[in-house]
Amino acid sequence: MTTRCTHAASQGPDHVAARAESDACVRAHSLHRLKPYPMGKTGKTGRTGRTGRTSRSGRTGWTLIETLVVLLLIGLLMSIAWPSYRQHVRKAHRSEAIQALSQLQVAQERFRSRHPRYAAQLDELSVAALTPSRRYRLQILRSSASGFVLEALAVQEQTSDHECQRFRLALDAGLLQREALDGVGSDRTSLCWPH
């Protein structure tokens, strides 16, 4: 609907009435061109931003309370998820101890093939005392001509894995046995060594 409003160009007694009629026409058409803003999340017509919230000053954004509630929820979720995540990571690091003991066993067998006994010290095998990531300390607890006992002891941050503190691999008269102990010395072999 396009209608042109005519402006009174004449001077005289009818000029005041024509001018008032022209102003009314312009106001009417201006109202038709203005469209209301869409409804915001608040349910009121008004200018809305990305969040759909309008303040009295016309600015959009989050209030301090809303921000604090979001931060509180994030903190709550992290406090629930973080310990579970850390436990999962510690369990994944257990494989490092098992792998180190397996390599140490191979080194012992190689040493035994050239000597009448198994090595009593890690230096004889040219093996480092700590695993590459320094989570476990390797030790030879006992050795003889017929067997040995090897141990991987959790150190540094891995000591927080209370279920599997010590992994042991023992060879006695040709029989290889695996053992795992928790922080107080209880047997955890079925939990710590893979089946």
C-alpha positions in Angstrom: 0.0 0.0 0.0 1.7 3.1 -1.2 0.1 6.4 -0.7 1.7 9.7 -1.1 1.1 12.5 1.3 0.8 15.9 -0.3 2.3 18.9 1.4 0.3 22.1 1.4 2.2 24.5 -0.8 -0.2 27.3 -0.7 -0.4 30.1 1.7 -3.7 31.3 3.1 -6.5 30.4 5.4 -6.7 26.8 4.2 -2.9 26.4 4.8 -3.2 25.5 8.5 -5.9 22.8 7.8 -3.9 21.4 4.8 -0.7 21.3 6.9 -2.5 19.4 9.7 -3.9 16.9 7.2 -0.5 16.4 5.7 1.2 15.8 9.1 -1.5 13.2 10.0 -0.9 11.4 6.7 2.9 11.2 7.3 2.3 9.9 10.9 -0.1 7.3 9.7 2.3 6.0 7.0 5.2 6.0 9.4 3.3 3.7 11.8 2.6 1.3 8.9 6.3 1.1 8.1 7.3 0.3 11.6 7.0 -3.4 12.4 7.1 -4.7 15.9 10.2 -6.6 17.0 9.9 -10.4 17.3 9.0 -11.9 20.7 12.0 -12.5 22.9 12.5 -15.4 25.4 11.1 -13.1 28.0 7.7 -13.2 26.3 7.6 -9.4 25.8 8.0 -7.5 22.6 11.2 -5.7 22.7 14.7 -5.6 21.1 16.4 -8.9 21.6 20.0 -9.9 21.2 21.6 -13.2 20.7 20.6 -14.4 24.2 17.1 -13.2 23.9 17.4 -11.1 27.0 16.8 -7.4 27.2 17.8 -5.1 30.0 16.3 -1.7 30.8 19.1 0.1 29.1 18.6 -2.0 25.9 21.9 -3.9 26.3 21.9 -7.7 25.9 23.9 -10.3 27.7 24.1 -12.5 30.8 23.4 -11.3 34.3 25.9 -12.0 37.1 23.6 -14.6 38.6 23.2 -16.5 35.4 27.0 -16.6 34.9 27.5 -17.8 38.5 24.9 -20.5 38.1 26.6 -21.8 34.9 30.0 -21.7 36.6 28.5 -23.6 39.6 27.1 -26.3 37.3 30.4 -26.7 35.5 32.2 -27.0 38.8 29.7 -29.6 40.0 30.1 -31.7 36.9 33.9 -31.5 37.0 33.9 -32.5 40.7 32.0 -35.6 39.7 33.8 -36.5 36.5 37.5 -35.6 37.4 38.1 -38.4 40.0 36.6 -41.0 37.7 38.8 -39.7 34.8 42.0 -39.8 37.0 41.2 -43.4 38.1 40.8 -44.4 34.5 44.2 -42.8 33.6 45.9 -44.6 36.5 44.5 -47.9 35.3 45.8 -47.2 31.8 49.3 -46.6 33.3 49.3 -50.1 34.8 50.2 -51.5 31.4 53.5 -49.7 31.6 54.5 -51.8 34.7 53.4 -55.0 33.0 55.3 -54.2 29.9 58.5 -53.2 31.8 58.4 -56.5 33.8 58.0 -58.5 30.6 61.0 -56.8 29.0 62.9 -57.4 32.2 62.0 -61.1 32.1 63.4 -61.3 28.5 66.6 -59.6 29.6 66.9 -62.1 32.5 66.5 -65.0 30.1 69.1 -63.5 27.8 71.5 -63.1 30.8 70.9 -66.6 32.0 71.7 -68.1 28.5 75.3 -66.7 28.9 75.7 -67.2 32.7 75.1 -70.0 35.3 72.6 -67.8 37.1 70.0 -65.0 36.7 71.1 -61.4 37.2 70.9 -60.1 40.8 71.2 -56.3 39.8 69.6 -54.2 37.1 73.1 -53.0 36.2 74.0 -56.5 35.0 71.1 -56.3 32.6 71.8 -52.7 31.5 68.3 -51.8 32.4 67.2 -48.4 33.9 65.7 -48.5 37.4 62.7 -46.4 36.4 60.3 -47.0 33.5 60.5 -44.4 30.7 57.7 -42.2 32.1 59.1 -42.6 35.7 55.8 -44.0 37.1 57.4 -47.3 38.3 60.7 -48.3 39.9 62.0 -51.7 38.7 63.8 -54.1 41.2 65.2 -57.6 41.3 64.1 -58.8 44.7 65.6 -62.3 44.5 67.7 -64.3 42.0 69.4 -67.7 41.8 70.4 -70.2 39.2 66.8 -71.5 39.0 64.7 -68.4 39.2 64.1 -64.7 40.1 61.5 -62.3 41.5 61.1 -59.0 39.6 59.0 -56.1 40.9 57.6 -52.8 39.5 56.8 -50.4 42.4 54.5 -47.4 41.8 56.2 -44.1 42.3 55.4 -40.4 42.0 51.8 -39.7 40.9 51.1 -43.4 40.3 51.2 -44.0 44.0 47.7 -42.7 44.1 46.6 -46.0 42.4 46.0 -47.7 45.7 44.7 -50.9 44.2 47.8 -51.8 42.3 51.0 -50.5 44.0 53.3 -53.5 43.3 53.5 -55.8 40.3 55.6 -58.9 40.6 56.8 -61.5 38.1 58.4 -64.6 39.7 60.1 -67.6 38.0 60.7 -70.6 40.2 61.8 -73.9 38.8 60.4 -73.1 35.3 57.0 -71.9 36.7 56.2 -68.3 35.9 53.8 -66.6 38.4 52.3 -63.1 38.4 51.3 -61.2 41.5 50.0 -57.7 42.3 49.7 -56.1 45.7 47.8 -53.0 46.9 49.1 -50.3 49.2 48.7 -52.4 52.4 50.0 -55.7 50.9 46.8 -57.5 50.0 46.7 -59.7 47.0 45.2 -57.9 43.9 46.5 -60.1 41.2 43.1 -60.8 39.5 42.3 -57.1 39.5 45.7 -55.7 38.3 47.0 -58.3 35.8 45.1 -58.8 32.6 43.5 -62.2 32.1 
